[in-house]
Structures are given as structure tokens and as C-alpha cells.
Amino acid sequence: MADKARVRDVIKERIGEKYLIPLIGVWNDPESIDFTTLPSRFVLKCNHNSGLGMCVCKNKKTLDIDNAKKSLQKGLLQKIYLETLEWPYKNIFPQIVGEQFMEDTDSSNTSGTLIDYKF
């Protein structure tokens, strides 16, 4: 499942919602995001690609909102299927997924880098 928005439903159904990063929202357009209602730290990413159109905000007070919107719009316009011909990306409707910013607060992890498991 390549769609970062739809896969959340599959995970919730099969193993439980407790395994999901808390969702802030899903938008079709960066202009429809009300940045004033977002928490002080968050992640915005496109559901249909990898990397392009991502906003990792660690401090909303210093966030360049216009730049974040431009980056997200660029990500939404990317056509992964046409670039790679990987069939799982063919019918994904591009959206923006907003999630809670996550970090590792375990005292034994001095880097603070989140341990990330990919399935």
C-alpha cells in the first residue's frame, strides 16, 4: 500500500489505531491548511510520493509558511507513476497528510533521532 493516507485505515483495521502516528488532518491543497490551528510541532507530507513536498516543523514560530506551501504544492504535482511506472502509485489521489511530530525521548538515545521501522 503506497498511499500514506489510505494505509492508515488498513493499519487501524488490522492491528489497531495505537500503532499510528496521531493524525492532525488530510488536505487536498496547501492553501486549505489553517496553519494557525496546527500544533507548535508537526509534519506535513504528500501521501503519494517520497520526500518531495514535505514540511517537518519543529517550531511553528520560525516556520516560513509560504515556503512550506510552495514545497507541498510542488510535491502534490509530482506524478510518481509517470516517472517510475511503479503500479502501486498509479491511482493514488495526491493529498497532504498532517501528523504529530515524533521524537525519541528515551534517555539512552542521546541523538533524539526517532527509531523508524519500515514495513
Secondary structure, DSSP 4 states (H G I P E B T S, - for coil): ---TTTHHHHHHHHT-GGGSPPEEEEESSGGG--GGGS-SSEEEEESSSSSSSEEEES-GGG--HHHHHHHHHHHHH--HHHHH--GGGTTPPP-EEEEE------TT-TT-PPP----
